[in-house]
Amino acid sequence: MKMLVYQLLMFVPLLTIPESVTACDDIKLNGWTAVPINASQLFNGQTYNHVPSALKVRDMQFPADNPVVQQVQHYVKERFPRETYNHSIRSYYYALLHDLGTTDENMAASHISFKFYGALKAATILKKFGASYN
């Protein structure tokens, strides 16, 4: 337990909210607003709020000219097996770091869940590459 707390505390500076962002704004901005648990309340008795439309992969613009994306691409290609990299691309173009916690390097780096460690590691990398707080 002490090791887990220590590992989590190592990342506390990374998760500090900028002074310009209030907690309420941060919650809304990142989609953490509470919703009703009952689906009929959430969707007002409908199956969905808006008629879903197809989104084709060819219509999704990959932000290859973004410096943060370029650095993350390079970082991931150096560390992920080809199959994991391809899986990340297929999962969603912008989720390149979503399997970061599953690499041999990161599985051996922590005793906390690969999901949590990967998320914390991804936050560190994105901050290092100049991504904004949100």
C-alpha positions in Angstrom: 0.0 0.0 0.0 2.8 2.4 0.8 4.4 1.8 -2.6 1.0 2.5 -4.3 0.6 5.7 -2.5 4.2 6.7 -3.3 3.7 5.9 -7.0 0.6 7.9 -7.1 2.1 10.9 -5.3 4.9 11.0 -7.8 2.3 12.1 -10.4 0.5 14.7 -8.2 2.3 17.6 -9.7 1.2 16.5 -13.2 -2.4 16.5 -12.1 -2.5 19.9 -10.6 -5.3 22.1 -11.9 -4.1 25.4 -13.4 -5.2 28.4 -11.3 -7.2 29.7 -14.3 -9.5 26.7 -14.3 -12.0 26.3 -11.5 -13.0 22.8 -10.3 -16.5 23.3 -11.7 -15.2 24.4 -15.1 -12.8 21.5 -15.2 -15.5 19.0 -14.4 -17.7 20.3 -17.2 -14.9 20.6 -19.7 -13.8 17.0 -19.3 -17.3 15.5 -19.3 -17.6 14.5 -15.6 -21.0 16.1 -15.1 -23.3 13.8 -13.2 -26.1 12.2 -15.3 -29.2 10.3 -14.1 -28.6 6.6 -13.5 -32.0 5.6 -15.0 -31.6 5.4 -18.8 -35.2 6.4 -19.4 -34.4 9.7 -17.5 -31.2 10.2 -19.4 -32.8 9.7 -22.8 -36.3 10.9 -22.0 -37.8 7.6 -22.9 -36.0 7.5 -26.3 -33.4 5.0 -27.5 -31.0 7.9 -28.1 -31.0 11.7 -27.9 -29.9 12.3 -31.5 -30.2 10.0 -34.5 -26.8 8.5 -34.9 -25.0 8.8 -38.2 -22.2 6.8 -39.7 -18.7 8.1 -39.4 -16.4 6.6 -42.0 -12.7 6.3 -41.2 -11.8 8.1 -44.5 -13.8 11.1 -43.2 -11.7 11.4 -40.0 -8.8 13.8 -40.4 -5.7 12.5 -38.6 -3.9 15.6 -37.1 -0.5 14.5 -38.5 0.7 18.2 -38.6 0.2 18.6 -34.8 3.6 18.6 -33.0 2.2 16.7 -30.0 0.7 14.1 -32.3 4.0 13.7 -34.2 6.0 13.2 -31.0 3.4 10.7 -29.6 3.5 8.8 -32.9 7.3 8.6 -32.7 7.2 7.6 -29.0 4.7 4.9 -29.5 6.3 3.5 -32.7 9.6 3.1 -30.7 7.9 1.2 -27.9 4.9 -0.7 -29.0 5.0 -4.0 -30.9 3.6 -3.4 -34.4 0.4 -5.3 -33.6 -0.3 -3.1 -30.6 0.4 0.1 -32.5 -2.0 -1.0 -35.3 -4.6 -1.9 -32.6 -4.2 1.6 -31.2 -4.7 3.2 -34.6 -7.8 1.0 -35.2 -9.2 1.7 -31.8 -9.3 5.4 -32.5 -6.9 7.7 -34.3 -6.3 9.9 -31.3 -5.9 7.0 -28.7 -2.3 6.2 -29.6 -1.3 6.0 -25.9 -4.3 4.0 -24.7 -2.2 0.8 -24.4 0.9 2.4 -23.0 0.6 0.6 -19.7 0.8 -2.8 -21.4 4.4 -2.5 -22.7 7.0 -4.6 -21.1 8.8 -1.5 -19.8 5.6 -0.2 -18.1 4.2 -3.5 -16.9 7.5 -3.9 -14.9 7.6 -0.3 -13.7 4.7 -0.4 -11.3 2.5 -2.7 -9.2 -0.6 -0.6 -9.8 -3.0 -1.5 -12.6 -1.6 -1.1 -16.1 -4.7 1.0 -16.9 -3.8 3.6 -14.1 -0.1 3.5 -14.7 -0.6 3.9 -18.4 -2.9 6.8 -17.9 -0.5 8.6 -15.6 2.4 7.8 -17.9 0.4 9.2 -20.9 -0.3 12.4 -19.0 3.4 12.8 -18.3 4.3 12.2 -22.0 1.6 14.6 -23.3 2.7 17.3 -20.9 6.3 16.8 -21.9 5.3 17.2 -25.5 3.5 20.4 -24.9 -0.2 19.3 -24.8 -2.6 21.6 -23.0 -4.0 20.7 -19.6 -7.3 19.6 -21.1 
